[in-house]
Amino acid sequence: MASDMQTYLINQIKKQGPMTLGNFIERAMTHPQLGYYASESTHPIGKKGDFITAPEVSQMFGEMIGAWIIDVWEQMGGDEITLIECGPGRGTLMADIMRVFKAMPALTQKVHIRFIETSKSLQEAQKNAVQEYIDLKRVSWGESLSEQKGPCIIIGNEFLDALPIEQAIRKNGKWYQRTLDFAPEEDRFFSYGEQAMDLELIQYLPPHVKDNEIYEISPARNKFIKDCLRIINNDSGVALFIDYGHDKTHCGDTLQAVRKHEYTDVLGDVGKSDITSHIDFESLCEVIKKHDTHCEPVTTQRYFLRKLGIEHRAQTLKASAKDRNNDINSDLDRLVGRKQMGDLFKVLCFYSKKSASAVKPNGF
């Protein structure tokens, strides 16, 4: 029996024909009543959820980001600043950052927090997470960056991977776009199909690709990065995004779904599993550089956190909590280990040319 989300998608396909992959992902994840992030009763992040992000692994991650922000803020002049977090989950990262800010009362009095979040239940969790560290009058929520004005620092951890992608397939020397169709004869209700490539997307496709190769593009990610660029170039600002993906553009199908910490069928429990894909960091860097903005070389989470001093922080924690040494070592390895998050996750940092003369972010 089809779920409410599956029934909704089936009806949309029957009315309008096959749905592009990007439209499918967007609706499955963000539909205001039926989407994955619309649930009022459960949170997707954490041991009891579907996946664990770096801030949930250890406080050390958020502490490193907090110290990084303080350094950048001071380089920017130490004035009023808006700290924007995109996709802030349960607010764990921001809470750890704000705890670090306690050592800088001047910053706590000058920072305005803005969460970019669509889920009402997660907004409530974020409020609960930060209210002991900052006056909630200095905290706001929004669904986009459109209202931002003035100097800012934009951060996002595992945010870009959730933005929709399109998949192009090369056949007989021509490009086709992957679609989603209703498949009543199949247990999962849906199947992949193909249609002629959207002419607006062809500009993003590589000229020389073998037949049957899949190439992923994300107009949604490009648009979001352009929104960031508009904001930081109009005033001044720095952006930092950490996510999993590859630093060199290549072909391949990276679309995946996770539920209860296990991979599952992307077309299976639609609306009940987290759908993501790997970030093509090289293509995002090209977008950034075309807008006369400085972009640091993309590096790994391993290099970035070690450069910020996470190993020294781990030693300090172990000295004060010797009964947790094994846990701290395990958490550190998960964050920076080559076979864990360390090499898979990459760090992207860019900032306005107005800031470039005064700002040199650490970690790169």
Buried (B, 14 or more C-beta within 10 A) or exposed (E): EEBEBBEBBBEBBEEEEBBBBBBBBBBBBBBEEBBBBBBEEEBBBBEEBBBEBBBBBBBBBBBBBBBBBBBBBEBBEEEEBBBBBBBBBBBBBBBBBBBBBEEBEEBBEBBBBBBBBBBEBBBBBBBEBBBEBBEEEBBEBBEEBEEBEBBBBBBBBBBBBBBBBBBBBBEEEEBBBBBBBBBEEEEEBBBBBBEEBBEEBEEBEEEEBEEEBBBBBBBBBBEBBBBBBEBBBEBBBBBBBBBBBBBEBEBEBBBBBBBEEEEBEBBBBBBBBBBBBBBBBBBBBBBBEEBEBBBBEBBBBBBBBBBBBBEEBBEEBBEEEEEEEEEBEBBBBBBBEEEBBBBBBBBBBBBBEBBEEEBBBBBB
